[in-house]
Amino acid sequence: MHCGHFSAGRCRSCTLMGTPYADQLAAKDAAVRERLGPLVPDHVWQEPLPSAAAGFRNKAKLVVGGTAGAPTLGILDADGRGVDLRTCGLHEAALATVLDRLARFVTRAALPPYDVARRRGELKHLVLTASPTGELMLRLVLRTTGPLERVREHLPGLLADLPRLRVVSANIHPEHKATLSGAQEVPLTEETLLSVPMGPVVLHVGPDSFLQTNTAVAAALYAQVTDWITDRGAATVTDLYCGVGGFALHAAAAGIEAVGVEVSADAVRGATRGARDLAGVPGAAGARFVVADASDPAAVVAAAGATQAVVVNPPRRGLGPDLPVLLDGLSAAADPATPTGTLVYSSCNPVTLATDLAAMPHWQPLSARLVDMFPNTDHAEVLVLLGPR
Ligand SMILES: C[S@@+](CC[C@H](N)C(=O)[O-])C[C@H]1O[C@@H](n2cnc3c(N)ncnc32)[C@H](O)[C@@H]1O
Protein backbone atom coordinates (compact mmCIF):
# COMPACT_ATOMS: atom_id res chain seq x y z
CA MET A 1 0.00 0.00 0.00
CA HIS A 2 1.22 3.51 -0.77
CA CYS A 3 0.39 6.37 1.60
CA GLY A 4 1.04 10.01 0.71
CA HIS A 5 0.87 11.05 4.38
CA PHE A 6 3.61 8.55 5.24
CA SER A 7 5.84 9.49 2.27
CA ALA A 8 5.52 13.18 3.13
CA GLY A 9 6.43 12.48 6.78
CA ARG A 10 3.06 13.83 7.98
CA CYS A 11 2.11 10.57 9.73
CA ARG A 12 4.46 7.72 10.63
CA SER A 13 1.94 5.57 12.55
CA CYS A 14 2.12 2.70 10.02
CA THR A 15 5.76 1.82 10.52
CA LEU A 16 5.68 -0.92 7.82
CA MET A 17 4.03 1.28 5.18
CA GLY A 18 5.52 0.56 1.74
CA THR A 19 6.63 -3.00 2.62
CA PRO A 20 4.73 -5.47 0.39
CA TYR A 21 1.96 -7.09 2.45
CA ALA A 22 3.18 -10.69 1.98
CA ASP A 23 6.64 -9.68 3.28
CA GLN A 24 5.09 -7.87 6.28
CA LEU A 25 3.06 -10.93 7.21
CA ALA A 26 5.97 -13.35 6.88
CA ALA A 27 8.27 -11.10 8.94
CA LYS A 28 5.65 -10.58 11.65
CA ASP A 29 4.95 -14.31 11.85
CA ALA A 30 8.68 -15.05 12.16
CA ALA A 31 9.12 -12.37 14.85
CA VAL A 32 6.23 -13.72 16.94
CA ARG A 33 7.47 -17.32 16.65
CA GLU A 34 10.94 -16.20 17.73
CA ARG A 35 9.61 -14.17 20.67
CA LEU A 36 7.57 -17.13 21.95
CA GLY A 37 10.23 -19.64 20.82
CA PRO A 38 10.89 -21.88 23.81
CA LEU A 39 7.30 -21.58 25.10
CA VAL A 40 5.40 -22.38 21.88
CA PRO A 41 7.18 -25.07 19.84
CA ASP A 42 7.47 -24.77 16.07
CA HIS A 43 5.20 -27.69 15.21
CA VAL A 44 2.06 -26.16 16.82
CA TRP A 45 2.07 -22.99 14.70
CA GLN A 46 -0.57 -22.71 11.96
CA GLU A 47 -0.30 -20.48 8.90
CA PRO A 48 -0.91 -16.80 9.81
CA LEU A 49 -4.39 -15.41 9.22
CA PRO A 50 -4.04 -12.49 6.75
CA SER A 51 -5.96 -9.21 6.42
CA ALA A 52 -6.67 -6.73 3.67
CA ALA A 53 -3.77 -4.25 3.78
CA ALA A 54 -6.00 -1.18 3.21
CA GLY A 55 -9.55 -0.09 4.06
CA PHE A 56 -9.85 -2.47 7.05
CA ARG A 57 -10.22 -0.17 10.07
CA ASN A 58 -13.76 0.06 11.42
CA LYS A 59 -12.96 2.95 13.72
CA ALA A 60 -11.52 6.41 12.99
CA LYS A 61 -10.06 8.02 16.11
CA LEU A 62 -9.46 11.60 15.05
CA VAL A 63 -7.77 14.32 17.08
CA VAL A 64 -9.36 17.65 16.17
CA GLY A 65 -7.01 20.57 15.49
CA GLY A 66 -7.03 23.83 13.54
CA THR A 67 -10.00 26.13 14.09
CA ALA A 68 -13.78 25.72 14.16
CA GLY A 69 -13.85 27.36 10.71
CA ALA A 70 -11.13 25.11 9.27
CA PRO A 71 -10.76 22.02 11.49
CA THR A 72 -8.19 19.30 10.92
CA LEU A 73 -9.25 15.71 11.72
CA GLY A 74 -6.31 13.38 12.31
CA ILE A 75 -3.32 13.76 14.61
CA LEU A 76 -1.23 16.56 16.12
CA ASP A 77 2.36 17.13 14.98
CA ALA A 78 5.32 17.53 17.36
CA ASP A 79 4.42 21.24 17.77
CA GLY A 80 0.80 20.48 18.60
CA ARG A 81 -0.50 21.58 15.20
CA GLY A 82 -3.31 19.60 13.59
CA VAL A 83 -2.46 17.23 10.71
CA ASP A 84 -5.47 16.32 8.60
CA LEU A 85 -5.76 12.57 7.89
CA ARG A 86 -9.28 12.41 6.47
CA THR A 87 -7.85 10.52 3.49
CA CYS A 88 -6.11 7.85 5.61
CA GLY A 89 -6.19 4.65 3.51
CA LEU A 90 -6.75 2.37 6.50
CA HIS A 91 -10.33 3.53 7.09
CA GLU A 92 -13.25 1.47 5.82
CA ALA A 93 -15.14 3.17 2.98
CA ALA A 94 -18.15 3.82 5.25
CA LEU A 95 -15.90 6.07 7.38
CA ALA A 96 -13.83 7.64 4.62
CA THR A 97 -16.84 8.91 2.69
CA VAL A 98 -18.34 10.91 5.59
CA LEU A 99 -15.35 12.61 7.24
CA ASP A 100 -15.71 15.82 5.19
CA ARG A 101 -19.31 16.07 6.35
CA LEU A 102 -18.18 15.69 9.95
CA ALA A 103 -15.70 18.52 9.49
CA ARG A 104 -18.51 20.72 8.13
CA PHE A 105 -20.59 19.87 11.22
CA VAL A 106 -17.74 21.08 13.46
CA THR A 107 -17.82 24.38 11.57
CA ARG A 108 -21.63 24.72 11.57
CA ALA A 109 -21.85 24.01 15.31
CA ALA A 110 -18.89 26.37 15.92
CA LEU A 111 -17.01 23.85 18.06
CA PRO A 112 -13.56 25.24 18.82
CA PRO A 113 -10.88 22.50 18.69
CA TYR A 114 -9.01 21.96 21.94
CA ASP A 115 -5.60 23.65 21.93
CA VAL A 116 -3.30 21.36 23.92
CA ALA A 117 -0.55 23.96 24.52
CA ARG A 118 -2.91 26.72 25.68
CA ARG A 119 -5.39 24.36 27.34
CA ARG A 120 -8.20 26.23 25.61
CA GLY A 121 -10.98 25.20 23.26
CA GLU A 122 -13.50 22.38 23.53
CA LEU A 123 -13.50 19.62 20.92
CA LYS A 124 -10.72 17.10 21.61
CA HIS A 125 -11.55 14.05 19.49
CA LEU A 126 -14.11 12.61 17.10
CA VAL A 127 -14.43 8.83 17.21
CA LEU A 128 -16.44 7.30 14.39
CA THR A 129 -17.22 3.56 14.25
CA ALA A 130 -18.70 1.71 11.25
CA SER A 131 -20.76 -1.47 11.24
CA PRO A 132 -20.55 -3.76 8.17
CA THR A 133 -24.16 -2.67 7.55
CA GLY A 134 -22.83 0.85 6.87
CA GLU A 135 -24.41 2.22 10.06
CA LEU A 136 -22.29 4.58 12.13
CA MET A 137 -21.66 5.61 15.75
CA LEU A 138 -20.12 8.99 16.59
CA ARG A 139 -18.57 10.06 19.88
CA LEU A 140 -17.54 13.67 20.40
CA VAL A 141 -14.98 14.07 23.16
CA LEU A 142 -15.43 17.53 24.67
CA ARG A 143 -13.53 19.36 27.43
CA THR A 144 -16.72 20.60 29.12
CA THR A 145 -20.48 20.41 28.76
CA GLY A 146 -20.43 24.04 27.50
CA PRO A 147 -20.88 23.26 23.77
CA LEU A 148 -23.58 20.61 24.28
CA GLU A 149 -26.40 23.03 23.53
CA ARG A 150 -24.87 23.90 20.13
CA VAL A 151 -24.22 20.22 19.42
CA ARG A 152 -27.88 19.41 20.17
CA GLU A 153 -29.07 22.34 18.05
CA HIS A 154 -27.06 21.15 15.01
CA LEU A 155 -27.58 17.41 15.52
CA PRO A 156 -30.72 17.16 13.33
CA GLY A 157 -28.72 18.66 10.45
CA LEU A 158 -25.92 16.15 10.98
CA LEU A 159 -28.37 13.24 11.11
CA ALA A 160 -29.98 14.46 7.88
CA ASP A 161 -26.51 14.77 6.28
CA LEU A 162 -25.45 11.30 7.51
CA PRO A 163 -28.58 9.10 7.24
CA ARG A 164 -26.63 5.99 8.41
CA LEU A 165 -25.62 7.68 11.68
CA ARG A 166 -27.49 5.73 14.39
CA VAL A 167 -25.70 6.51 17.65
CA VAL A 168 -24.25 9.82 18.82
CA SER A 169 -22.85 10.65 22.24
CA ALA A 170 -20.68 13.28 23.87
CA ASN A 171 -17.96 12.28 26.26
CA ILE A 172 -16.88 14.93 28.75
CA HIS A 173 -13.14 14.86 29.34
CA PRO A 174 -12.08 17.91 31.39
CA GLU A 175 -8.62 16.66 32.29
CA HIS A 176 -5.47 17.60 30.41
CA LYS A 177 -4.42 14.00 29.84
CA ALA A 178 -3.35 11.90 26.86
CA THR A 179 -6.24 9.47 27.50
CA LEU A 180 -8.95 9.26 24.86
CA SER A 181 -12.01 9.83 27.04
CA GLY A 182 -13.39 10.94 30.40
CA ALA A 183 -15.88 9.45 32.85
CA GLN A 184 -19.11 11.26 31.81
CA GLU A 185 -21.00 10.03 28.73
CA VAL A 186 -23.99 12.04 27.46
CA PRO A 187 -26.20 10.10 25.00
CA LEU A 188 -27.51 12.35 22.22
CA THR A 189 -29.61 9.82 20.29
CA GLU A 190 -32.31 7.44 21.44
CA GLU A 191 -30.26 4.45 20.25
CA THR A 192 -27.11 4.03 22.34
CA LEU A 193 -25.67 0.81 20.85
CA LEU A 194 -24.37 0.20 17.32
CA SER A 195 -25.28 -3.23 15.92
CA VAL A 196 -22.32 -4.99 14.30
CA PRO A 197 -23.34 -8.28 12.64
CA MET A 198 -20.46 -10.75 12.70
CA GLY A 199 -20.73 -14.35 11.53
CA PRO A 200 -23.64 -15.99 13.38
CA VAL A 201 -24.03 -13.22 16.01
CA VAL A 202 -24.58 -9.49 16.41
CA LEU A 203 -22.21 -7.47 18.58
CA HIS A 204 -23.85 -4.43 20.18
CA VAL A 205 -21.26 -1.77 20.79
CA GLY A 206 -21.60 1.32 22.98
CA PRO A 207 -19.41 4.40 22.77
CA ASP A 208 -17.32 3.23 25.75
CA SER A 209 -16.95 -0.42 24.66
CA PHE A 210 -13.97 -2.09 23.07
CA LEU A 211 -14.47 -3.36 19.51
CA GLN A 212 -11.75 -5.29 17.65
CA THR A 213 -10.54 -2.77 15.10
CA ASN A 214 -10.62 -4.99 11.99
CA THR A 215 -14.09 -6.49 11.51
CA ALA A 216 -13.18 -9.14 8.91
CA VAL A 217 -10.20 -10.39 10.91
CA ALA A 218 -12.17 -10.29 14.19
CA ALA A 219 -14.83 -12.53 12.62
CA ALA A 220 -12.11 -15.03 11.61
CA LEU A 221 -10.55 -14.81 15.10
CA TYR A 222 -13.84 -15.65 16.86
CA ALA A 223 -14.56 -18.47 14.39
CA GLN A 224 -11.09 -19.98 14.93
CA VAL A 225 -11.47 -20.00 18.72
CA THR A 226 -14.99 -21.49 18.52
CA ASP A 227 -13.63 -24.27 16.27
CA TRP A 228 -10.85 -25.02 18.75
CA ILE A 229 -13.21 -25.17 21.75
CA THR A 230 -15.70 -27.30 19.81
CA ASP A 231 -12.95 -29.71 18.73
CA ARG A 232 -11.88 -30.05 22.38
CA GLY A 233 -15.42 -31.17 23.21
CA ALA A 234 -16.09 -28.43 25.79
CA ALA A 235 -19.75 -27.83 26.65
CA THR A 236 -19.11 -24.69 28.75
CA VAL A 237 -16.79 -21.70 28.35
CA THR A 238 -15.85 -18.68 30.45
CA ASP A 239 -14.77 -15.63 28.42
CA LEU A 240 -12.57 -13.34 30.55
CA TYR A 241 -12.09 -9.69 29.48
CA CYS A 242 -15.06 -10.38 27.20
CA GLY A 243 -15.88 -6.82 26.03
CA VAL A 244 -19.12 -6.95 24.05
CA GLY A 245 -18.91 -10.75 24.08
CA GLY A 246 -17.29 -11.71 20.76
CA PHE A 247 -15.81 -15.02 21.93
CA ALA A 248 -18.68 -15.97 24.29
CA LEU A 249 -21.46 -15.22 21.78
CA HIS A 250 -19.74 -17.14 18.96
CA ALA A 251 -19.32 -20.12 21.30
CA ALA A 252 -22.96 -19.87 22.43
CA ALA A 253 -24.11 -19.77 18.78
CA ALA A 254 -22.24 -23.08 18.34
CA GLY A 255 -24.10 -24.62 21.30
CA ILE A 256 -21.50 -24.02 24.04
CA GLU A 257 -22.94 -22.51 27.25
CA ALA A 258 -21.04 -19.26 27.88
CA VAL A 259 -20.34 -16.79 30.68
CA GLY A 260 -18.50 -13.51 30.04
CA VAL A 261 -16.67 -11.38 32.62
CA GLU A 262 -15.88 -7.75 31.87
CA VAL A 263 -15.18 -4.58 33.88
CA SER A 264 -17.03 -2.17 31.54
CA ALA A 265 -20.76 -1.94 32.30
CA ASP A 266 -21.30 -0.39 28.84
CA ALA A 267 -19.77 -3.49 27.20
CA VAL A 268 -21.77 -5.90 29.38
CA ARG A 269 -24.98 -4.07 28.41
CA GLY A 270 -24.13 -4.68 24.73
CA ALA A 271 -23.08 -8.30 25.30
CA THR A 272 -26.33 -9.01 27.14
CA ARG A 273 -28.32 -7.70 24.17
CA GLY A 274 -26.26 -10.02 21.92
CA ALA A 275 -27.21 -12.95 24.18
CA ARG A 276 -30.90 -11.99 23.91
CA ASP A 277 -30.61 -12.09 20.10
CA LEU A 278 -29.46 -15.72 20.35
CA ALA A 279 -32.32 -16.83 22.58
CA GLY A 280 -34.46 -19.26 20.61
CA VAL A 281 -31.98 -19.63 17.73
CA PRO A 282 -31.88 -23.37 16.90
CA GLY A 283 -28.68 -25.00 18.20
CA ALA A 284 -27.61 -22.00 20.27
CA ALA A 285 -26.80 -22.29 23.97
CA GLY A 286 -27.27 -19.62 26.63
CA ALA A 287 -24.83 -16.79 27.30
CA ARG A 288 -24.73 -14.46 30.30
CA PHE A 289 -22.44 -11.59 31.16
CA VAL A 290 -21.22 -10.21 34.47
CA VAL A 291 -19.54 -6.92 35.41
CA ALA A 292 -16.54 -8.02 37.49
CA ASP A 293 -12.77 -7.74 37.71
CA ALA A 294 -11.36 -10.60 35.64
CA SER A 295 -8.02 -10.33 37.44
CA ASP A 296 -9.69 -11.18 40.77
CA PRO A 297 -9.80 -14.99 40.97
CA ALA A 298 -12.46 -15.04 43.70
CA ALA A 299 -14.75 -12.70 41.69
CA VAL A 300 -14.33 -14.80 38.54
CA VAL A 301 -15.03 -18.10 40.27
CA ALA A 302 -18.10 -16.56 41.97
CA ALA A 303 -19.38 -15.19 38.64
CA ALA A 304 -18.58 -18.12 36.38
CA GLY A 305 -18.42 -21.24 38.53
CA ALA A 306 -17.50 -24.51 36.86
CA THR A 307 -16.25 -24.29 33.30
CA GLN A 308 -14.62 -26.68 30.86
CA ALA A 309 -12.93 -24.03 28.74
CA VAL A 310 -11.54 -20.55 29.43
CA VAL A 311 -10.80 -17.79 26.91
CA VAL A 312 -8.68 -14.83 28.04
CA ASN A 313 -8.24 -11.67 25.96
CA PRO A 314 -6.68 -9.09 28.28
CA PRO A 315 -5.43 -5.57 27.44
CA ARG A 316 -1.75 -5.12 26.48
CA ARG A 317 -0.58 -5.42 30.08
CA GLY A 318 -1.52 -9.14 30.04
CA LEU A 319 -2.80 -11.24 32.91
CA GLY A 320 -0.02 -10.89 35.43
CA PRO A 321 0.56 -12.77 38.66
CA ASP A 322 -3.05 -13.73 39.36
CA LEU A 323 -3.32 -16.07 36.38
CA PRO A 324 -2.12 -19.30 38.04
CA VAL A 325 -4.40 -18.63 41.05
CA LEU A 326 -7.28 -18.01 38.69
CA LEU A 327 -6.72 -21.25 36.76
CA ASP A 328 -6.43 -23.22 40.01
CA GLY A 329 -9.64 -21.61 41.27
CA LEU A 330 -11.57 -22.40 38.10
CA SER A 331 -10.24 -25.97 38.06
CA ALA A 332 -11.21 -26.45 41.71
CA ALA A 333 -14.73 -25.17 40.99
CA ALA A 334 -15.08 -27.51 38.03
CA ASP A 335 -16.93 -30.79 38.15
CA PRO A 336 -14.18 -33.45 38.60
CA ALA A 337 -15.80 -35.51 35.84
CA THR A 338 -15.43 -32.63 33.35
CA PRO A 339 -12.53 -30.43 34.53
CA THR A 340 -11.27 -27.27 32.85
CA GLY A 341 -9.24 -28.79 30.06
CA THR A 342 -9.00 -26.00 27.50
CA LEU A 343 -7.48 -22.54 27.70
CA VAL A 344 -7.32 -20.09 24.80
CA TYR A 345 -5.19 -16.97 25.14
CA SER A 346 -5.85 -14.19 22.60
CA SER A 347 -3.13 -11.58 23.04
CA CYS A 348 -2.36 -8.22 21.42
CA ASN A 349 1.09 -8.13 23.07
CA PRO A 350 3.52 -11.03 22.51
CA VAL A 351 5.79 -9.68 25.29
CA THR A 352 3.19 -10.06 28.08
CA LEU A 353 1.90 -13.23 26.42
CA ALA A 354 5.39 -14.76 26.82
CA THR A 355 5.52 -13.75 30.50
CA ASP A 356 2.06 -15.21 31.17
CA LEU A 357 2.78 -18.48 29.32
CA ALA A 358 6.01 -18.87 31.29
CA ALA A 359 3.93 -18.62 34.49
CA MET A 360 1.74 -21.57 33.42
CA PRO A 361 4.04 -24.59 33.40
CA HIS A 362 1.09 -26.96 33.84
CA TRP A 363 -0.46 -25.90 30.52
CA GLN A 364 1.03 -26.80 27.15
CA PRO A 365 0.43 -25.09 23.79
CA LEU A 366 -1.45 -27.31 21.36
CA SER A 367 -1.94 -24.80 18.56
CA ALA A 368 -0.96 -21.19 17.84
CA ARG A 369 -1.67 -18.64 15.13
CA LEU A 370 -0.78 -15.07 14.24
CA VAL A 371 -3.96 -13.18 13.37
CA ASP A 372 -3.08 -10.01 11.44
CA MET A 373 -5.42 -7.51 13.04
CA PHE A 374 -3.08 -4.53 12.50
CA PRO A 375 -1.52 -4.55 8.96
CA ASN A 376 1.24 -2.04 8.14
CA THR A 377 2.42 -2.01 11.77
CA ASP A 378 4.44 -4.51 13.75
CA HIS A 379 1.57 -4.98 16.23
CA ALA A 380 0.49 -8.61 16.44
CA GLU A 381 -2.60 -10.45 17.68
CA VAL A 382 -1.63 -14.00 18.65
CA LEU A 383 -3.87 -16.92 19.53
CA VAL A 384 -2.64 -19.86 21.60
CA LEU A 385 -4.70 -22.96 22.43
CA LEU A 386 -3.50 -24.78 25.56
CA GLY A 387 -4.35 -28.02 27.35
CA PRO A 388 -3.17 -29.47 30.66
CA ARG A 389 0.27 -31.16 30.56
C1 LIG B 1 -8.53 -6.51 24.35
S1 LIG B 1 -10.14 -6.09 24.93
C2 LIG B 1 -10.97 -7.59 24.52
C3 LIG B 1 -12.45 -7.52 24.43
C4 LIG B 1 -13.17 -8.72 23.81
N1 LIG B 1 -12.61 -9.98 24.18
C5 LIG B 1 -13.28 -8.59 22.31
O1 LIG B 1 -12.86 -9.49 21.58
O2 LIG B 1 -13.82 -7.57 21.84
C6 LIG B 1 -9.91 -6.17 26.65
C7 LIG B 1 -11.15 -5.95 27.48
O3 LIG B 1 -10.80 -6.12 28.85
C8 LIG B 1 -11.58 -5.23 29.63
N2 LIG B 1 -10.88 -5.14 30.92
C9 LIG B 1 -9.78 -4.43 31.25
N3 LIG B 1 -9.42 -4.68 32.53
C10 LIG B 1 -10.32 -5.56 33.01
C11 LIG B 1 -10.47 -6.23 34.26
N4 LIG B 1 -9.62 -6.02 35.27
N5 LIG B 1 -11.50 -7.08 34.42
C12 LIG B 1 -12.38 -7.31 33.40
N6 LIG B 1 -12.28 -6.72 32.20
C13 LIG B 1 -11.26 -5.86 32.00
C14 LIG B 1 -11.63 -3.97 28.78
O4 LIG B 1 -12.73 -3.16 29.17
C15 LIG B 1 -11.79 -4.57 27.38
O5 LIG B 1 -13.15 -4.72 27.06
The ligand as a Gaussian input file, in Angstrom:
#p B3LYP/6-31G(d) Opt

LIG

0 1
 C       -8.529000      -6.514000      24.347000
 S      -10.135000      -6.085000      24.926000
 C      -10.970000      -7.588000      24.524000
 C      -12.453000      -7.517000      24.427000
 C      -13.168000      -8.717000      23.807000
 N      -12.607000      -9.980000      24.182000
 C      -13.284000      -8.590000      22.312000
 O      -12.856000      -9.491000      21.576000
 O      -13.817000      -7.568000      21.842000
 C       -9.911000      -6.172000      26.649000
 C      -11.153000      -5.947000      27.476000
 O      -10.798000      -6.118000      28.853000
 C      -11.577000      -5.226000      29.630000
 N      -10.878000      -5.139000      30.921000
 C       -9.777000      -4.434000      31.250000
 N       -9.423000      -4.676000      32.526000
 C      -10.316000      -5.565000      33.013000
 C      -10.473000      -6.226000      34.265000
 N       -9.621000      -6.020000      35.269000
 N      -11.503000      -7.081000      34.421000
 C      -12.380000      -7.307000      33.404000
 N      -12.281000      -6.717000      32.200000
 C      -11.257000      -5.864000      32.003000
 C      -11.631000      -3.972000      28.783000
 O      -12.732000      -3.158000      29.172000
 C      -11.792000      -4.569000      27.380000
 O      -13.149000      -4.722000      27.061000

